[in-house]
Amino acid sequence: MESEGIESNRKRMKPDSREEGDGAVSDSEMAQREEFEMNVAGSEEVELSISQILGKIDRFTEMISELLDSGKAVFKKISDDYEERLIMIHKEQMEKWQEEIRELRAIDASNEEASAVLHNATYLLQNPHVDS
């Protein structure tokens, strides 16, 4: 396909009868023009290839950007869920320990009351009053 395009450019660049008739254009100048035209055609093909590669780069960059954004969103959600769960675990543990403290205080109060009753009973047994 490319060789057909180059061949067609060569055919187009052949001097027509007017240029040959004038004799103003030498063979070396004509060869330079043909070479220049081939380079321009080659340059157009190269530019097209470069343009396609740049398009691929843009699409790839956009895809990576979208992946980064979605990844950040996923990690943000996971991070939020993780933080929420840790806070919930902390709250539950604090509630358990506070319940343990309440139970210990209730036991302590009960023990203090029982100790006071026992102390009074011991005092009464050690110091009998004879009221009769």
C-alpha positions as CSV (number, residue, x, y, z in Angstrom):
1,M,0.0,0.0,0.0
2,E,2.7,2.4,0.9
3,S,4.8,1.6,-2.2
4,E,1.7,2.3,-4.3
5,G,1.4,5.7,-2.7
6,I,5.1,6.4,-3.4
7,E,4.8,5.2,-6.9
8,S,1.8,7.4,-7.6
9,N,3.8,10.4,-6.2
10,R,6.6,9.5,-8.6
11,K,4.2,9.4,-11.5
12,R,2.7,12.7,-10.5
13,M,6.2,14.3,-10.2
14,K,7.3,13.3,-13.7
15,P,7.9,16.5,-15.5
16,D,5.3,17.3,-18.1
17,S,6.2,18.5,-21.6
18,R,6.1,22.1,-20.7
19,E,8.9,21.8,-18.1
20,E,11.1,19.8,-20.4
21,G,10.5,22.1,-23.2
22,D,11.6,25.1,-21.2
23,G,14.9,23.4,-20.2
24,A,15.0,25.7,-17.1
25,V,14.8,22.7,-14.7
26,S,17.9,20.5,-14.7
27,D,17.9,16.8,-14.0
28,S,19.5,17.3,-10.6
29,E,16.9,19.8,-9.5
30,M,14.2,17.5,-10.7
31,A,15.8,14.6,-8.7
32,Q,15.9,16.8,-5.7
33,R,12.2,17.7,-6.1
34,E,11.3,14.1,-6.4
35,E,13.3,13.2,-3.3
36,F,11.8,16.1,-1.4
37,E,8.3,15.0,-2.4
38,M,9.0,11.4,-1.4
39,N,10.3,12.7,2.0
40,V,7.2,14.8,2.4
41,A,5.0,11.8,1.6
42,G,7.1,9.7,4.0
43,S,6.9,12.5,6.5
44,E,3.1,12.5,6.2
45,E,3.0,8.8,6.8
46,V,5.4,9.3,9.8
47,E,3.2,12.1,11.1
48,L,0.1,9.9,10.7
49,S,1.9,7.1,12.7
50,I,3.0,9.6,15.3
51,S,-0.5,11.0,15.5
52,Q,-1.9,7.5,16.0
53,I,0.7,6.8,18.7
54,L,-0.1,10.1,20.4
55,G,-3.8,9.1,20.3
56,K,-2.9,5.8,22.0
57,I,-0.9,7.7,24.6
58,D,-3.8,10.0,25.3
59,R,-6.3,7.1,25.6
60,F,-3.9,5.1,27.8
61,T,-3.3,8.2,30.0
62,E,-7.0,8.7,30.3
63,M,-7.5,5.1,31.2
64,I,-4.8,5.2,33.9
65,S,-6.3,8.4,35.2
66,E,-9.7,6.8,35.5
67,L,-8.2,3.7,37.1
68,L,-6.4,5.9,39.6
69,D,-9.6,7.8,40.4
70,S,-11.6,4.7,40.8
71,G,-8.8,3.1,42.9
72,K,-8.7,6.1,45.1
73,A,-12.5,6.0,45.5
74,V,-12.3,2.3,46.4
75,F,-9.5,2.8,48.9
76,K,-11.3,5.8,50.4
77,K,-14.4,3.7,50.9
78,I,-12.4,0.8,52.4
79,S,-10.5,3.3,54.6
80,D,-13.8,4.8,55.8
81,D,-15.3,1.4,56.4
82,Y,-12.1,0.3,58.3
83,E,-12.1,3.5,60.4
84,E,-15.9,3.0,61.2
85,R,-15.4,-0.6,62.2
86,L,-12.4,0.2,64.4
87,I,-14.4,3.0,66.1
88,M,-17.3,0.5,66.6
89,I,-14.9,-2.1,68.1
90,H,-13.4,0.5,70.4
91,K,-16.9,1.6,71.5
92,E,-18.0,-2.0,72.1
93,Q,-14.9,-2.7,74.2
94,M,-15.3,0.5,76.2
95,E,-18.9,-0.4,76.9
96,K,-17.9,-3.9,78.1
97,W,-15.2,-2.5,80.4
98,Q,-17.6,0.1,81.8
99,E,-20.1,-2.7,82.5
100,E,-17.3,-4.6,84.3
101,I,-16.5,-1.5,86.3
102,R,-20.2,-1.1,87.3
103,E,-20.4,-4.8,88.3
104,L,-17.2,-4.5,90.3
105,R,-18.6,-1.4,92.1
106,A,-21.9,-3.2,92.8
107,I,-19.9,-6.2,94.2
108,D,-17.8,-3.9,96.2
109,A,-20.8,-2.1,97.6
110,S,-22.4,-5.4,98.5
111,N,-19.2,-6.6,100.1
112,E,-18.9,-3.4,102.1
113,E,-22.5,-3.8,103.3
114,A,-21.9,-7.5,104.2
115,S,-18.7,-6.5,106.0
116,A,-20.5,-3.8,108.0
117,V,-23.2,-6.4,109.0
118,L,-20.6,-8.9,110.0
119,H,-18.7,-6.3,112.0
120,N,-21.8,-5.3,113.8
121,A,-22.6,-9.0,114.5
122,T,-19.1,-9.6,115.8
123,Y,-19.3,-6.5,118.1
124,L,-22.6,-7.7,119.4
125,L,-21.3,-11.2,120.1
126,Q,-18.2,-9.9,121.8
127,N,-19.9,-7.3,123.9
128,P,-23.1,-8.9,125.3
129,H,-25.4,-6.5,127.1
130,V,-27.3,-7.8,130.0
131,D,-30.4,-5.8,130.3
132,S,-32.1,-8.0,132.8
